[in-house]
Each structure stands twice: as C-alpha cells, then as structure tokens.
Amino acid sequence: MKLQTVNLLLLGVAAGLFSLLVMDENREQAKIQMAIEHQPALTALDPNAIRTIRLANPDSAEIVLQKTTSGWQMKAPVDIAADLVRIADLLSIAGRETRGSVDINAVQLADLGLEPARHTIALDDTVIAIGTLEPLKRSRYVMKAAAMPDRQVKLVDDFPVETFDGEFTDLVNKALLPYEAVMTRIDLPNLTLSRDTITNQWRPEPANDAASPDAIMRLVDAWHTVLAVATMPPMIDSDVHDKADVTISLDNGQRLGFRIVDKAGAPFLQRLDLPISYQLASADRERLLTLKDAGGNAPSERTRP
C-alpha cells in the first residue's frame, strides 16, 4: 500500500509538472503570437490623404510642408521643393504599430520627453509628441495631443528621429533646380551658355569650337539630373549680394546664384538666396561646371574659353 501511495503521489507530481510545462509553453506561444500579430496603428490616418505636415522643435523655426499638384513643397522656413524620401519617413509615423500604453497618471510626462515634447509633428489636425526611448524594450514614447484625461502615451518601435529634429535642410529636395525648371542661360566660371528662344539651341559665349552641341547638352542635362549627396546649412558666410560663381537663369525670370565651395575635401554649391548648400559627388561637380567631350575629357587649355 505504501509503495502504491508513493507511486500515486509521484504520478500526481509528474502530472502537475507536466501541466505547468504546458501552461508555460502556451504562455510563450501566446507571447510569440502577440508579437507577430499586427498591433493597432498609432493613428487611423491615410498617409496619401495628408496635405500638411508641421514640425516643431525647441529652439528652431517651425517647418511647414504642403502637398501640391507638383509634389511636396516646403513653405517655411523657406519655400523650396521637399525631399520625397524624407516626407515618406515623416508620414510613416501615422501608421506605426503600437507596442502598448503607459498609465499617464503613473508617470511624469517630462521624464518621458513628452512635456515639453522633444519633437512634435502635426499631420493635418493630428498632433503627435515624440519622446525618449523606453530603456528595456527600446520602444519610443509618443503621445497624441488631446485634452486631459483623454491623452494616452503609447509605445512604438524605435525609429530614427533625425528627420524630426528641426534641421530643415535635411528635408530639402536633392535636385539643384526647381521642378520642371526651364533654363535660358548658364553662367559658369569662364563660360556662358545661352539658349536661343526661337531655335531652342544652346550657344557658348564666347564662341568655342571645342564646345560641341553634344558636350553642351551633356552639361545642360546635368543641371536637370544631378542630385546632391546631401543638403546642408551654408558652408561659408554669404548673402544674396555676394558675387555668384554660377548663375542659372530661368524662363520665369528667376535667377539662382551659387557659390562654389570646397570644404573638408568635399565640393559644394551654396545657394546665395537661401541658406542651403548642396554637397556634390566629385564627378557631378565636373559634369555641372565643365564641358566634356564624348570620352569625358575637357577641352584643352589652348581652346578652352
């Protein structure tokens, strides 16, 4: 009887341990299932329907971006085309999956970087404050603006905040000219190219036998197609009254002046009318500023204008 009792007890213990193992396994499976399932999005906004983005950061001017018929345009602090890749990064916050909530009554919003907010983005009328990182799960605290007690602090997977940090030059389009710009004249160091409005042909001034039509068109096309490596604040002190190294005249009467700058071994074209510098690849600098023959060679010093 005693042996049978012991065996029964051992069977009971084994069954209990097995049940615990099954429960632990079920809990782990539930956690894994929850992790892979889509969580509620931060907002119900359709990114394609958003028409205005506003970025606010401490100690920097508000950035305003608007969707126009020709694409996204920055309206403040300067008026210039915006970088569509960066715009997509900004819009992506609307649909980010949430990873849980924080009891707003159990925390100090200042400790989460939410009051005052480190960064604030307004997608049309929806305002989202972006805070610090949650140290364990490496999720970021965010909060949609609402009247108390309806405010909720959410956690979302971390994302690069550089796009939200208030440096407007990061959001500038990498193209050197406005969308659909039509050039009428290109003034470069030691060379001017003018477009005949009747024949639509470009001619060099002064006349230069080495400036073949193909070489001229390669240079003209470069101004339409070259994209900057990066858009940055001014590299040197300058203003609109400085003498431009390069001037691009457009058919709408606009004249874009640039200074040629070499800084830290990198070439830049710095706008004189806007506080923006375009960092160029070395090969692109040559394409923009120098006539090249079909083999990529510049005219000799004897024939260069």
Disulfide bonds with the S-S distance in Angstrom:
none
